[in-house]
Amino acid sequence: MKTYLSKCWVLLFTIVGFQFTSYAQQSAQSIWENYDPKAEPINAQVLKTWENDKGKFEYVVYDIGKLEGDNKSASPKVAAYYGYPKDAKNVPAIVHIHGGGQRAELSRVETWVKLGYACISINWGEKPLEDGLQNTDWDDLPVGFLGKDKGLGFHNTVTPTEKTLYKEPNAYNSSWVEISISARRAITFLEERAEVDPNRIGLEGHSMGGFATVMTANDPRIKAAAPSVGGSGYLHQDMWGLPKSKRHMRTDLELFQKTIASQSSWPLIKTPILFLGSTNDFNSPTELVVKGMSLLPKSTENILVLAPHLNHRFTKEAHAARFLWMDAHVKGTFTFPKKSASELKLKTKNNIPVFTVVPDQSSGLPIEKVEIFYGYSRDPRNRFWHSAEVKQKKNKYYAECPVFDDKEPLYAFANITYKIDHMIPAHPGKDETNLFTVSSEYQMAYPDELQSAKVKATARRYAIIDDFSNGMQDWYTLFRNNHHHWFFGTRKLFDPCFMGPKGGKLKIQLETNAEDNQLAVGIETNTWQNYTGRRKENYYAVVTLKDKGINTLELSPEDFVTNNGKPLKDWDEVTELTLSPAFNLHNKMKADERWKGDTPTMKSMKWIGGDFTKWRRIYPHEKRDDADVQKVISFDNEFQQAIDKSVELEDKDKGSK
């Protein structure tokens, strides 16, 4: 397996004055068209074996193969966890690619083994796994997470450094290619295992692993792929109506877009692919996922699954869809529903848009429920998704989606939850379930369409934020059954219908079954809005809930302060509201004692007082006062904070059982 430039071609192009970029890979397809993942021996070494009630497991190291460029050559090795069911024979198998800041996951291997698969989880990030045993070694290439002080560590771009394979811009300079190679070689590893059916191999990856899954899914040996919250594409282009919202790359962006960016990979994917997303994900904004998936060949079976209100996380029903996708397309034991057709009708009798979905019933599975969501925010990372009032007429489900402002877009989709006849076993962070959720066709309508259809802006502002008559449907909840680590969050206050009035107070009622608990009510402002020139800030009001039973809070903006004591000036820039035990704060406002009693029950939340006639348009964002903070705004810092937070929450998942 060699990747190099023929010396004679180098000489020829040098003579005629061409640069190396003239013959470097110019498309995603060109990266792989002459690559053979079986060309060199895998040289797998089993460094450790063990067995438990879940199956048989190994800690292994295998060769990537020799990589050669005009700057250097390398022969990396990748470590991995591998497992398979006891007495396995001709079983299907999964390649798992971990995400940013993470490492190979033994727990993920165990989950797939419980489901009847062999699984290999590759440790491309090279973080420590087994003390005293050989780990991933990228042989001085900048790929994993270690060695940044030596010019190593993950290298996103195609731009050369002292450590990259090539001296000039080249796709093989990007870590993404090496990660994809490690996954392709993992497929080869599986093909050579006696207990694996080489014709039934699937691929999954999370976050950065999702990106790598999209890049690797064109390998013809893959029978199905399931990336999650990574690999949307188009990240270096502005989102609709949001100037300066794109991610920046200072060098060689054009070549990166042609070869590495996920929009270059989607058209090459022929295997069935399920994208597991969350509606407010920071790493794969929803409209960009839809745009990326639209590039798939028409014959490629595909489906999108969106977990409402979540960022980089999933409900157990959404996550279950990934397992069943593999059961359908890799194991061959399940019939997965097709994508459900939908329509967003703008021209209606009362000028209120109506979303209609016809749930697919080709699988014969009973439908547990149909939910319809709609929202307005241009930035999907901050969008609040309204739960529409769903009505049914024969096999159609429909709901009105009132518009607040016809100068802003309208987005809508449905989630269809099906019931199966067996339980998907519990795994870290998720309870067992016999339900799974998939999303319908995703619909978008932009201001020119709304205005052309004469849509009326009939939605209004509300003093009542939530009466919780529908439970926590407008919130995301984490660790709800963990009385010490429960967490509630909502983006409802960012929505124009529920935005705080000028001079108003926030009234919250909740019920506890213990006295003297310390509650942290959090406000996050300007999340992901570095393109506005304003930075994200976190404010907290820490209050004592003295009573066992109903507790009532009335909070003004100035009751919320940052860790440095800066008070919140108003409700205008709120993007998210959270509630959690104050003991779990990571700042000097942290309470001394853990939460006592059960997770609280929310009773009501509303605005009291204030002037509702004073309203500001969220877009375009105008800078307030005369403070110019543009120079200190950093998307990269906020992105890394989000990665770190995601890893922290996933670590809690593993310890929450």
Summary of the structure (lengths in Angstrom):
residues: 657
radius of gyration: 25.7
end to end distance: 44.0
largest distance: 84.0
contacts: 2258
relative contact order: 0.08
helix: 21%
strand: 29%
